[in-house]
Amino acid sequence: MNSMIKKNHKLLKNKILNIFTRFSLSVLIITSFFYTAPIFINFADKNFNNKEFTNNSKNILNKTLNKGKIFKGDDTGMQSGEMDLLYDILEENDSEINLVRYTTSEINALFKEVKYDLEEVRDTKLVKPVNIGLLPNEIKNIESSKKRKEIFIKIVLPLIVKENNKIRIDRKRLFTILSKNSNTDIEKKWLEKKYKQYGVRLNDLSTLKIRMDEIPVSLAIAQAAKETGWGTSRFALKGNALFGQWTWSGEGLKPKNSKKGEEHKVMKFHNLQLSVRAYLRNLNTHSSYKNLRKARTELRNRNKLLDSIVLSNHLDKYAETGTEYIEVLQKIITQNNLKDFDEARLLPSSKDLESLI
């Protein structure tokens, strides 16, 4: 009788233990599921659903951009080719519209008519919206270096300010998108376009923010002056190439002193405006200028103005002369007081002004 009781007691004990074990195992499985599910979902979103834009701007801005990790993403851009990065510029480059090449006297008359004066620009920081599409052939015949520099600056200044303004508007729109919890289809398509233009992987917002930024006007003017001899070079006059940008696939002019086996050409543009746009795209995307973008972002994070002298220190790879090229740029900036134009803004265009152009 006692053995029967002991046997029943043992069976009951094993049954209770079995139930407890199953219950514990179930709890463990359920707990593990709820713990791992968010991780799996997050992984799936990142790796299998790249076509949809997920707005996690606060994390990106606060953790990636503002806490010491701001530059990590700038090397993660796509290895985009020239045709991909400049596709919109190359499309406009095929324009069949014939531009009128004005003489220096005609351009000066226009400047006088609209009261476009550089000293006034230095004082007011306001630039007349004069769009000269081609440099005058006679610019190389201007004997006075002061007058030649003046007309060159007057021509390129509105073009540079205009392109920087476009980037500023795009950057503002990017911040607006980043501040929202969800985005419209139009905003998603706009982002996809910008990812392509700036050679950035889809959804890599941190890199896009680093690359989508302005270049100081004084630095752009200095580089244009250096690359073209203040507008007198063959590349500038025949190809509207203000910055000596090379191409391996686009239309261009072959350098006369190129060595045997060198396939590059200096890219030709339909007008000066496209040359400026391509230059800004180049500095904002090419790996050779990642340190420039890094320095620019550091200035932004410290709420400092973009300093052309500081940023020029990272242009040693722009020319074969390296540090000597940097020294030349800095002399051009300081000797011609080009920093006076860094805060310049373009005045709204008017019908009267457009009719004169």
Buried (B, 14 or more C-beta within 10 A) or exposed (E): EEEEEEEEEEEEEEEEEEEEEEEEEEEEEEEEEEEEEEEEEEEEBEEEEEEEBEBBBEEBBEEBBEEEEBBEBBEEBBEBEBEEBBBBBBEBBEEEEEEEBBEBEEBBEBBEEBEBBBEEBEEEEEBBBBBBBBBBBBBBEBEEEEEBBBBBBBBBBBBBBBBBEEBBEBBEBBEEBBEEEEBEEEBBEBBBEBBBBBBBEEBBBBBBBBBBBBBBBBBBBBBBBBBBBBBBBBBBBEBBBBBBBBBEEBBBBEBEEEEEEEEEBBBBBBBBBBBBBBBBBBBBBBEBBBBBBBBBBEBBEEEEEBBBBBBBBBBBBBBEEEEEBBEBBBEBBBEBEBBBBBEBEBBEBEEEBEEEB
